[in-house]
């Protein structure tokens, strides 16, 4: 949280204020902002969460129990078998899947967002970027 408050959030605020001044890799800075918000963030979250949850969910479904065999638990845990174990394993698989679906939905929403620079934009802030 400290790194986000110190580096990530200030960078996002700075880029959002000056997106019209940039053209990374030849694309409009505003388009990059929309795609990173609606497509990139859900995909990144799906990858980070999926690295942990997908193997657990897959093992739980194949072994027909939750927690799967060999999974470390920190307190005595009742092993769920049958539909309860399958449901909990499917829940672990559904989290990254829903984030991927959100990213696919966001891809089609980006075209509806404004990609042009508005009329009241202050271009004097762009001069201070190169200095």
C-alpha positions as CSV (number, residue, x, y, z in Angstrom):
1,X,0.0,0.0,0.0
2,X,2.9,2.3,0.7
3,X,4.3,1.9,-2.8
4,X,0.9,2.5,-4.3
5,X,0.4,5.7,-2.4
6,X,3.9,6.9,-3.1
7,X,4.5,5.9,-6.7
8,X,1.5,4.2,-8.5
9,X,-1.4,6.5,-7.7
10,X,0.5,9.8,-8.3
11,X,1.7,8.4,-11.6
12,X,-1.9,7.5,-12.6
13,X,-3.2,10.9,-11.6
14,X,-0.4,12.6,-13.5
15,X,-0.9,10.5,-16.6
16,X,-4.7,11.0,-16.5
17,X,-4.3,14.8,-16.3
18,X,-1.8,14.8,-19.2
19,X,-3.0,11.9,-21.4
20,X,-3.6,14.2,-24.3
21,X,0.0,15.2,-24.3
22,X,1.4,11.7,-24.8
23,X,1.4,9.2,-27.7
24,X,3.1,6.0,-26.5
25,X,4.1,3.8,-29.4
26,X,2.2,6.0,-31.8
27,X,-1.2,5.5,-30.1
28,X,-3.3,8.3,-28.6
29,X,-2.6,8.8,-24.9
30,X,-6.3,8.9,-24.3
31,X,-6.8,5.6,-26.0
32,X,-4.0,4.0,-24.0
33,X,-5.6,5.3,-20.8
34,X,-9.0,3.7,-21.8
35,X,-7.5,0.4,-22.8
36,X,-5.3,0.1,-19.8
37,X,-8.3,0.9,-17.5
38,X,-10.9,-1.3,-19.1
39,X,-8.7,-4.2,-20.5
40,X,-5.3,-4.1,-18.9
41,X,-6.3,-3.8,-15.3
42,X,-8.8,-6.7,-15.3
43,X,-6.3,-8.9,-17.2
44,X,-3.5,-8.0,-14.8
45,X,-5.7,-8.8,-11.8
46,X,-6.9,-12.0,-13.4
47,X,-3.3,-13.1,-13.9
48,X,-2.2,-12.2,-10.4
49,X,-5.2,-13.8,-8.7
50,X,-5.2,-16.8,-11.1
51,X,-1.7,-17.8,-10.4
52,X,-2.8,-18.6,-6.9
53,X,-6.4,-19.7,-7.3
54,X,-6.5,-21.7,-10.6
55,X,-4.1,-24.5,-9.5
56,X,-6.0,-24.9,-6.2
57,X,-9.4,-25.0,-8.0
58,X,-8.2,-27.4,-10.7
59,X,-6.7,-29.8,-8.1
60,X,-9.8,-29.6,-6.0
61,X,-12.1,-30.5,-9.0
62,X,-9.8,-33.4,-10.2
63,X,-9.4,-34.8,-6.7
64,X,-13.1,-34.3,-5.8
65,X,-12.3,-32.6,-2.5
66,X,-11.4,-29.2,-1.0
67,X,-8.8,-28.5,0.1
68,X,-6.9,-30.7,-2.3
69,X,-4.4,-33.2,-1.1
70,X,-1.1,-31.7,-0.3
71,X,-2.4,-28.2,0.3
72,X,-1.1,-26.6,3.4
73,X,-3.7,-25.4,5.8
74,X,-3.0,-23.3,8.9
75,X,-5.6,-24.7,11.2
76,X,-7.6,-28.0,11.4
77,X,-9.9,-27.9,8.4
78,X,-12.8,-30.1,7.5
79,X,-12.3,-31.6,4.1
80,X,-15.3,-30.9,1.8
81,X,-16.2,-33.7,-0.5
82,X,-19.0,-34.0,-3.1
83,X,-20.9,-31.0,-4.4
84,X,-19.6,-28.7,-1.6
85,X,-16.0,-29.4,-2.5
86,X,-16.7,-29.0,-6.2
87,X,-18.5,-25.7,-5.5
88,X,-15.6,-24.2,-3.5
89,X,-13.1,-25.4,-6.2
90,X,-15.3,-23.9,-9.0
91,X,-15.4,-20.6,-7.0
92,X,-11.6,-20.6,-7.1
93,X,-11.7,-21.0,-10.8
94,X,-14.5,-18.5,-11.4
95,X,-12.7,-15.5,-10.0
96,X,-10.0,-15.2,-12.7
97,X,-12.6,-16.2,-15.3
98,X,-14.9,-13.4,-14.3
99,X,-12.1,-10.9,-14.5
100,X,-11.2,-12.2,-18.0
101,X,-14.9,-11.8,-19.0
102,X,-14.8,-8.2,-17.6
103,X,-11.7,-7.5,-19.7
104,X,-13.5,-8.8,-22.8
105,X,-16.5,-6.7,-22.0
106,X,-14.2,-3.7,-21.4
107,X,-12.6,-4.1,-24.8
108,X,-15.9,-3.5,-26.5
109,X,-16.7,-0.6,-24.3
110,X,-13.5,1.3,-25.1
111,X,-14.8,2.2,-28.6
112,X,-17.7,4.0,-27.0
113,X,-15.4,6.2,-24.9
114,X,-14.2,9.6,-26.2
115,X,-10.8,9.4,-27.9
116,X,-10.6,13.0,-29.0
117,X,-9.2,15.8,-27.0
118,X,-11.9,18.1,-25.7
119,X,-12.2,21.8,-26.6
120,X,-11.3,23.3,-23.2
121,X,-8.1,21.4,-22.7
122,X,-5.1,23.3,-21.4
123,X,-2.1,22.6,-23.7
124,X,0.3,24.7,-21.6
125,X,0.8,21.6,-19.3
126,X,2.3,19.7,-22.3
127,X,5.2,22.1,-22.5
128,X,6.5,21.2,-19.1
129,X,6.7,17.5,-19.8
130,X,9.7,17.6,-22.1
131,X,11.7,20.0,-19.9
